[in-house]
Each structure stands twice: as structure tokens, then as C-alpha cells.
């Protein structure tokens, strides 16, 4: 008898997360420009753990307790933070063997919102192959959760959701009756021939460019730079790729 396939869904915005929430889900947090790309870069470069906090007040309190803090709002580094949200900030010289508190406009809130789930992991183009393989091995439903921009649709997050969804569906282990999956895969197939060129259309690209922060976009769109799988366990993100 054929085994039942696992459910695959995409949530296009935190504003509708409650429609998708399920304690049995493996939730993939996606904030391509730039939070989840930066988290993958930091873990790849040897950070001991990342403590995501949702609010500025929490980040400030952790700084006062002696933690190194990476924090921004709307692309601007907060006045008390050590640095902001570019993956280029998280070099081995800065982050290796450190515990870093992390707070961003969109991504870190989604991590806490999904924390009731079976597992919460971080997705980016940087780790897409190792992440897809891990999800396929777990035999559980998957929700790809786009952090979006202040609750609004995000082009780059949705394109990544399509890229990951395509891999999961092609494995034969998943099925979907979710229109957001279909739309995401269609967008990915449209973007795939020239991903960097396609993402020039994204509103977040213009937001970053207006602040001189768009130097990392090509890096954030480059697949398989690392095999790490950051997962939210307890109050922090750690790499579970070797577990």
C-alpha cells in the first residue's frame, strides 16, 4: 500500500499564519533579504548560538546584560547594537564561538510566532539543499513561512518558498492542495533563469539600495554556500545538521 504523503503549505505573510498553524508542522522561516541569510552565514562562520528576540526593548536589555547584539529596524542599525543585519557582518573573526542576540524588523518575530511547532528551522538559498534533504528525511508536514515585510507580500521570500517547495514536491514525499505553494513554484520558475535579475523587481531591493545596503543581495541569492541547518531550540538557534 502506498504511504501517505506529508502536507506541504506556504504561508505568504505572518498576518495569516494562524490559518496555517499546526503543532505537528516543521516550520521553515524565510526572510531572504536579509535575516535568514544572515543567520545561516553566522552559523556557518562558527557562532555558538543566536538568541532571537522580537522587540527592541528585549534586545536593549540583553545588551545591558553583556551580550553582543545584532539589531536593526527598517534597515537601520539601532544605536545600542554592535552591528546590523547584513550577512557580511557575521564574519568568523566577529562571531566565532560567540552567543549573539539578534532582532530584526520581520524575521525574528516569526521565529517566536511559530515556536509552538514540532520544529522551527531557518531557510535561505545559502542552505537550500541541506535543508531540503533534512525536511524530506523527517516524515512530517512542512510549512514554509515567509516573514514578508511588515505583514505584506514579499517577492524574494515567495520565490525562495517556490524553490524549496519544488524540491520537496519532486521528492515524492509531499503533496499540496495549497494555492500559495502553486503560486510560489510558478514564481520560482519565472525567476529561475535569472534570479538576481528577477529580484531587482523586489521592493526590498529598493529599500536596501536606498540605504546603501544592497551589496549583499547576490550573496543572499547564491545557493548551497553552507550545509548548516539552524533550528530554534529553547530560546536560541543552533546548528542541527550533524544531529
Number of C-alpha atoms within 10 A of each C-alpha: 3 4 6 10 15 19 18 22 24 26 25 25 20 24 14 11 19 11 9 14 16 17 13 14 23 22 31 27 27 30 28 29 25 23 28 27 27 24 29 27 26 27 26 23 19 18 24 17 23 26 21 27 22 19 16 18 10 15 27 19 11 18 18 12 9 8 18 20 25 25 27 21 15 14 19 16 16 19 10 14 19 15 18 23 26 23 21 13 17 24 16 16 10 14 21 17 14 16 17 23 22 29 29 25 21 22 29 21 17 24 26 15 15 26 17 15 15 15 18 25 25 28 34 33 24 25 23 24 19 16 24 19 13 14 19 19 10 11 15 19 22 25 27 29 29 32 31 27 19 14 14 13 17 21 24 28 27 31 26 26 33 25 22 24 27 19 17 20 18 10 13 11 19 21 19 16 10 13 11 18 26 17 16 24 22 17 20 24 16 13 19 14 10 10 17 16 12 17 18 13 12 14 15 20 18 14 14 19 13 11 11 10 16 17 13 16 21 12 15 24 19 16 13 15 17 17 18 26 27 26 22 23 15 9 13 19 25 21 23 14 13 7 5
